[in-house]
Every structure is written in C-alpha cells, then in structure tokens.
Amino acid sequence: MEHGLVPGSFVVHPDQPDWGVGQVQSVVGTKVTANFPEQGKVVINIAVVPLELADGETIDW
C-alpha cells in the first residue's frame, strides 16, 4: 500500500478539520501516529480513515 505518508509529513483528518494540521510522527503498516495541535497525539488506521496530505501547510503550535 503506497500512501506517501512518512514521519514529518503534514496531514489533516478529513472528518476532524477542527484538529488543525497534524504532523506524522511514525508510520507502521496502516497505523499512523500524528500529533495535532488541537487534539494531541492520535493513532489512526489509514485503512479506515485515510488522512489527507496538507498542501504546504505547517503546524501552528
């Protein structure tokens, strides 16, 4: 499965836009750990909820 997510990638959760732009911390198979400014660290199974790459955005901590 090629998803293009690597540690350091900036992502948004399609169902939780209020979380802001998160940064991927780790990727293990389909499990992605990302840190979101308004939610904190979250582990997401991208086979269930595909994260979207943020277009050139950076985290505003």
N, C-alpha and C positions, 0 to 999 in steps of 0.2 A: 504494500500500500504506500503510494507516494503522496504525501500531503504537503511537503515543503516546510513543515514546522521544525525548527531547530532552536536550541537554547539561545535566547537573545531576541527571537522573533517577537514582534508586536502584534497582538491579536485583539479581537473583540468577540464577545459571546453574543451570537445572533438573537438569543432570547432574553438577554440581560444587558441592554445597552447602557443602563444606569451604572453598571460596574466600571465603566470607562475602558480605556485602552490598557490591556494587560501585557506583561512580558513573560514569555515562556521561560521556565526555569529548567525543566527536564522533559524528555520525551522517551518513553519506554513502550514500544509497540503502539497501541492505540490510546495509552494513558498519557495525558499531557498535564503537567503541573505548571500553572501560570499564576502570577501574582498581579492582582487587580487593585488599583488604588482605592476603590470604594467597597471592595469585598474581601481583600486579603488573598491568601494562598488558597487555590482551589485545584483539585484534581478532576479532570474532565476526560471522559471516554469519548474520543472524537469519532468513534464508530456510531455513537448515539447522537452526540451534539457536535457537528463539525464547526470548529472555530473558524473565524474569518480573519485573514491577514489584514492588519490595519494599513491603510495606504499612506505610508510616510509619516505616520503619527508617532509621537514619543510620549512616554509616561510623564504626567504632571504630578509628582509626589508632593 
